Amino acid sequence: MIKAGSRIRPQEMGVLAGVGLTSCPVVQKPRIGIISTGDEIVEPGRVPGPGQVRDINSYAVAGMVEEAGGQAVQYGIVQDEFAQLERVMKQAVEETDIVVVSGGSSVGARDVTYAVINSLGKPGVLVHGVSVKPGKPTILGVVGGKAVIGLPGHPASAMVLADIFLVPLIKAYSGLGFTPPDRRIIRAVMSRSMASASGRTDYIRVAVRRTGDRYIAEPVLGKSGLISTMVRADGVVVIPMAKEGLEAGEEVEVILF
């Protein structure tokens, strides 16, 4: 009655109890190593100095990991220095199932992450840059048979790309199959036109309000470095790479958070 790969919900617990089973084999939660890089990043408890910002990504990504059914393992903040990042990433690869590196915004941070992933083992970096906005400088690699993801440093970008690549991986490791995140989707009408460059997929953050018998999707404007745009948004609208934008009044699908 209960198939392998099923999530154990209250009803499954009831079935197990009903047939006299007080335990059953389950898949262990995948451990996700999270590293935040950047000379300008400081812990949330510190007051940032000139040119510094608090570490947002480690905590936002950790929350997404736990929500997806994984176990977040924090490795703290690492400076944009090859030897230090290599040491911490090597430890994370050995101790966890998937490693996520969130890059800082300082010049060269992406290059250091790229070089370290390649130094740790074959095949190393598989993809460096994706046709997605926000989040183009994403890195996808494999080291020692384990997935390594280099997320952008900007918080909104990091969360969007973690939802695209990391969350499905966690589900796959959990025995649920490599499928997109489970999200409620509603139909809504765009409140304004939004341009998009052909050849890339745009994820537009939107706030949703109900007017009469229909939903209105209002774009939440702001740079990808502003985590507040994710707080204000109720979901995202995806503009496919073959489409050059959306018109005001056009009906769209909103993927709710």
MIGUDREN-723587 format. One record per residue (C-alpha): residue in three letters; x, y, z. Coordinates in steps of 0.001 Angstrom, whole numbers, plus 500000, padded with zeros to 6 digits. Layout:
<rs>
ALAXYZ;...
</rs>
This chain:
<rs>
MET500000500000500000;ILE502875502370500801;LYS505316502473497890;ALA509063502956498214;GLY509930506628497869;SER506715507816499532;ARG506865510617502052;ILE505747509493505510;ARG502789511732506307;PRO500306511313509185;GLN498136509016507054;GLU501103506744506248;MET501926506645509950;GLY498353505544510594;VAL498588502756508007;LEU501837501482509522;ALA500301501471512981;GLY497216499710511616;VAL499247496769510305;GLY501318496531513478;LEU504526498216512289;THR506128500567514772;SER509122501298512536;CYS510137501133508882;PRO513305501771506845;VAL513612505340505599;VAL516070507344503537;GLN518466509425505602;LYS518109513165505146;PRO520792514407502730;ARG523403516599504388;ILE523989519878502548;GLY527228521712503274;ILE526815525489503045;ILE529794527834502648;SER529579531612502358;THR532506533361500674;GLY533520536987500466;ASP536004539325502110;GLU533124541732502709;ILE530823539251504497;VAL530437539353508291;GLU528315537360510736;PRO524760538637511365;GLY525631539499514968;ARG528318541983513922;VAL527847545599512906;PRO529072545883509295;GLY531890548308508644;PRO532390550311505447;GLY531992548040502432;GLN530771545100504533;VAL527432543263504582;ARG525954540669506917;ASP525808537038505813;ILE522301536543504441;ASN522744533662502024;SER523927531018504488;TYR520766531397506531;ALA518353531798503615;VAL519764528739501810;ALA519828526731505059;GLY516132527475505502;MET515422526278501971;VAL517413523092502635;GLU515453522278505788;GLU512144523100504078;ALA513042520722501217;GLY513778517875503635;GLY517565518149503863;GLN519907518789506772;ALA521884522025506565;VAL525519521919507734;GLN527019525390508089;TYR530740525887507425;GLY530747529601508089;ILE532291532483506174;VAL535441531951504115;GLN537518534731502585;ASP538162534909498841;GLU541494533139499236;PHE542295529926497365;ALA543977527868500095;GLN541387528702502757;LEU538415527998500496;GLU540038524795499217;ARG540530523510502771;VAL536925524207503814;MET535402522898500581;LYS537457519694500793;GLN536137519130504312;ALA532553519807503185;VAL532852517387500245;GLU534086514672502611;GLU531410515261505258;THR528237516071503290;ASP526245514869500261;ILE525942518183498381;VAL528093521302498767;VAL526767524810498160;VAL529131527767497923;SER527621531229498022;GLY530010533714496412;GLY530748537193497663;SER530421540326495556;SER534128541223495652;VAL536115541096492411;GLY537462537625491623;ALA535219535681494011;ARG533695533648491183;ASP537151532831489778;VAL538365531518493146;THR535337529261493551;TYR535734527975489991;ALA539429527210490494;VAL538905525483493845;ILE536168523191492503;ASN538463522150489658;SER541329521534492084;LEU539360519116494266;GLY538823516353491714;LYS537365515278488413;PRO535244516171486567;GLY535135519466488486;VAL533188522359486974;LEU530583521243484428;VAL528741524523483917;HIS529944528072484533;GLY527116530476483781;VAL523449529784483071;SER520925531602480863;VAL518823532685483829;LYS518107536099485313;PRO518774536655488128;GLY521676534269488679;LYS523768534063485507;PRO527173533377487204;THR526003530087488755;ILE528508527199488833;LEU527522523530488641;GLY530120520841489268;VAL530843517359490565;VAL533696516436492912;GLY534200512889494151;GLY530776511899492879;LYS529108514728494834;ALA527289517739493440;VAL528845521167494076;ILE526828524304493369;GLY528289527809493265;LEU525472530284493873;PRO525610534030493129;GLY526339536302496046;HIS523235538438495662;PRO520562537042498027;ALA517580537086495641;SER519673535460492912;ALA520974532832495335;MET517465531885496447;VAL516051531686492916;LEU518928529502491689;ALA518847527313494817;ASP515178526682494080;ILE516001525718490479;PHE519008523454491096;LEU519438522626494790;VAL515890521796495889;PRO515310519169493136;LEU518667517570494058;ILE517612517314497699;LYS514362515624496640;ALA516308513192494451;TYR518687512331497300;SER515646511816499532;GLY514248509163497196;LEU511466511367495830;GLY512876511619492304;PHE514499514527490492;THR511462516744490135;PRO510852520503490425;PRO509863521869493855;ASP506244521319494838;ARG504641524704494439;ARG501068525899494138;ILE500481527625490788;ILE497754530198490153;ARG496696532145487068;ALA497027535911487289;VAL497109539002485083;MET500233541146484818;SER499737544650486166;ARG502437546112483906;SER504621545176480963;MET507995543567481610;ALA510770543368479023;SER513030540338478736;ALA516093539593476615;SER515669536741474160;GLY517906533760474895;ARG517551533714478680;THR514889532655481177;ASP513741535449483480;TYR512297534833486929;ILE510212537874487816;ARG509353538305491479;VAL505715539331491917;ALA503282540257494646;VAL499767538906494135;ARG496532540661495009;ARG492952539703494300;THR490641542088492486;GLY487114540809492005;ASP487284537334490524;ARG490885537485489308;TYR494415537740490645;ILE496775540578489714;ALA500551539969489557;GLU502509543096490469;PRO506260542904489692;VAL508446543519492737;LEU511168545734491380;GLY514627545964492889;LYS518136544667492455;SER518904541004493144;GLY521060542065496087;LEU517972543119498036;ILE516591540257500133;SER513573542483500871;THR512317541838497332;MET511918538157498224;VAL510046539070501403;ARG507647541340499515;ALA507062538797496732;ASP504444536050496859;GLY505998534082494007;VAL507645534287490599;VAL506543534491486991;VAL508817532728484513;ILE509490534353481135;PRO510808531633478775;MET513999532348476832;ALA512100532380473509;LYS509833535210474719;GLU510863538876474774;GLY508697540014477632;LEU505175540211479002;GLU502440542696478214;ALA500282544466480785;GLY497022542509481075;GLU498610539266479850;GLU497588536145481738;VAL500505534316483375;GLU501219531485485773;VAL502527532509489193;ILE504608529912491024;LEU503866530689494671;PHE506554530457497343;
</rs>
